[in-house]
Amino acid sequence: MVRKLLFGLMTFSAFIVSAQDFTFEVDGSDVSGTTIDVDVDETDFTGNYTGTIHLVINNGASSDKMIIFVRHNVEQSELSSHEICDNQSCMQANPVTADHVLYSPNGKQVTAGGTFFWDIHARFTTTEIGHSHEHYTAYEVGNESNKVELDVIYTVLTSNVDELEKSLVVSKPYPNPANESVSFNYNLRSNGYITIHDVTGKQIGNVELVQGMEKATFNTSNINAGIYFYNIYIDGVKTSTDKFIVRH
């Protein structure tokens, strides 16, 4: 399974962590207090689109610590249904506001200077546009101010190779991030269109694609900054899903 962690899209969260003995690490990088964007673009053995993060918790204290690890589902697209899995079990990410203690409600002991690992999975049971925002917190038992936090945004990106070959090519959106507008270059044998969606899955616009080699542009000056998703349709058939970012 291909997994892409787009660390270039990391943004630091607004909270301030004090008395922090712990750090989160992904692929050798300290990701504590950041937001990671994960593209989910291939299926696993279940046939579902799955994104995985191998998350390491480091205990930088000079003594052993009992740590509780909590997942909170911040936001979820109506078009996505998925599970979050730790090393022991999987659970549905609904209801959106529910907190789920991963591993053990009594905490996990991590030795002084030691580490512990979780494999966090987002399994989407849809091939449509999908999005989920998860917030993870690890804190010391009896001292919840001694904590580390991380946000992860999972996005399903699907692609129908046969249809893409039929349509020839539609470029990635540019500039990305966009400010006033975002454009697509394309070379098509048939007519098509692009639908634009916000993070809830609501369609906020569309762009017509006419046969031939052209450029299509969508005005982003009047929409809020954030992550947007798009579907490409050729001859009425969806060929791919991807996303772009708007920053003002």
N, C-alpha and C positions, 0 to 999 in steps of 0.2 A: 504494500500500500504506500503510495506516495503521500508524504505529509510535508506541508510547507508552513514553517513558522516565519511570518513576515515581521522580523524584528524592526525593520525600517518604519513600520506603522505603530510602534510602541508609543504610548503617551503616558506620562506619569499621572497617577490619580491625584485627587485633591486632598486626600487624607494625609496626615502626618503621623508616622509611626515613632513612638518613643520607647525607650528601654528595650530595644529589640535585640534579642539574642539569636533570632532565627532568620534565615534567608531562604527564598525559593530559587531554584536553579533549573534551567532547561537547556539542554545541549551545551552545557559548560558555561552558560551565561547567567549572571544574576538578574532575575526578572522580578525581584521584590518590588511591590508598589507600582507595577506597570500594567498595561493592557496588551495582551498578545492576540494577534489575529491569526486564526487557523483555517486554512482552506481545506475543505473535505471534498476530495475530487475522485476517489476510487472506492469500490465496494470491498467488503471483507468476505469471509467465508459464509456469512449469513445472507449475503446478497444485498445488504444494506450499506449505505454510505456512512463511513465511520472515520472520525478524526481522533487521534491519540496524542496525548502529551505524556512524556516520561518526566514526571515532576519529582525533584529532589528537595527535601527539606534538610537544611544544615543547622545543627545546633552549635553556635559559636560560644556558648557559655562554658565556664570552667567546671560545671557540675552537670549531672544527668538531669534531664527534664522530661516530665510527662506532658505530651502534646496532644491536643484535640484538633482534628482537621474537619472543617465544616464547608459544605458547598451550599451556595444560595443561588437559585435561578432568578436572575434579574429581569430578563426579557426573553420572550420566545415568540417566533413567528407562528401565526395560525396555521401555516402550511407545513410546519415541521413537527415531528414527533420523535423523540430520541431518549436514550438512556445515558446515565452517567455511571461509570463503573470504577470501583477501586480494586484493590488486589483480591478482595473477597467476594464481592457481589455487585450486581447491577440494579439500578432502580430507574423508574420513569422520572423525568424531570418536571412532572406536574405534581401539585399545582405550582404556578409560577412563583408564588411568594414563600413556598415551603423551604425551610432549612433542613439539610440532611447531614448528620454526623457520619463521616466516612471512617472506616476501619473499626473504631471502638468508642462507645460513649464514655468509657473510663479513661481514655487516652492511650497513647503509645509512648513507651519510654524510649528516648533517644539519648544515647550516651554523650558525655561531654566531648565536644569536638567531632561528634559523629553525625551520620546521615540516615535518612529513611526515604524510601522510594514509593511513589504511587504512580500507577498507569491510569490516567484519566481518559475515558472514552466518551465521545458524543456519537451515538448511533442514530442516524436519521433513517426512518422507515419510509421516506418519500424520496422520489427523484426530482420533485419540483424544487423551486427555490426554497431554501431553508436557512434559518438563522437562529442562533441561541447565544445569549450573553450570560456567562456563569461567573460568580464571584467566589473565590476560595480564600479561607482564612485558617491559619494554624496558630493556636494560642496555647500558653502554658496553663495547665490545670491549676486553679486557684489564683491565677494572675492574668486575667484576660487582656490587660494592657500590654503585656509582653507578647506581641503577636507579629505576624507577617501576613500580607494580603496580596492577592493577585486576581486580575480580571482576565477572562478568556472569552473571545468572541469566535464561535464556530460558524462557518458558512458553507453550505452545500454548493459545489460548482459541478454541474453535469455537462456532458458533451456527447453528442451522437456523431460518431466518426463518419459513418456512411453519409449522413445528411450534410456534414461539413464538406465532404468531398464533392457532393452534388452541388452545393452552393458556391464552391471554390473558396472564397475567403471573405471574412469580415474581421477587420483588425481589432485589437484591443482598444478600449477608449483612451483618448488622450486630449489634453493633459490629464494626468491622474496622479495626484489630486487635481480636481478642477475648481475653477473659481466662477468665471462668468458663463462658461459653456464647456461641453464635452463633445468630442467628435469621433466618428467611426469612418475609416476608409474601407471600401468594399469593392469586390468585383463579382457580380452575380449573374447567373444564367436565367434566374427567375426573380420575380418580385418578392419582397418580404417586408418585415417590419420589426422594430425593437420595442418592447414594453419596458418601462422604468418603474421600479417599485421601491418603497421605503422599507425600513427594517421590520415593519409589521406585516409586510407582504402586500400592502395596499398599492394598487397601480396609481402612479401620479402623472404619467405621461407616456407618449409613444412617439416613435420616429419611423417614418415611411422609408423603405428601401426599394429603389426602382432598378430594373434590370440594367446591367452594364457596370462600368467602372466609375464610381462616384464617391462623394463624401457626404455623410449625414451628420447634422449637428443638433444637439439638445441644449436648450437654454437652462443653465443651473443658477442664474443670478437671483432668481426669486424663490429658491427653495433653501431650507435650513442646511447648515453644515452637518455632515455626517456620512454614514455609509449607505450607499444605494445599490440595488441589484437590477440586473437587466436580463431579459430573455430575448433570444434572437429566433425569429420565425421565418422560414423560407417555404413558400407555397402552402402556408398555413400549418406547417409542421415545426415544432420547436426543435432547434438544432443545438443550442447551448445556453448555459446560464453562467453569468459572471458578475462582477461588481466593480464599482468605482467609488471614490471618496470625493466629497465636496468640502472645500475649506474656503472661508471668506475672510 
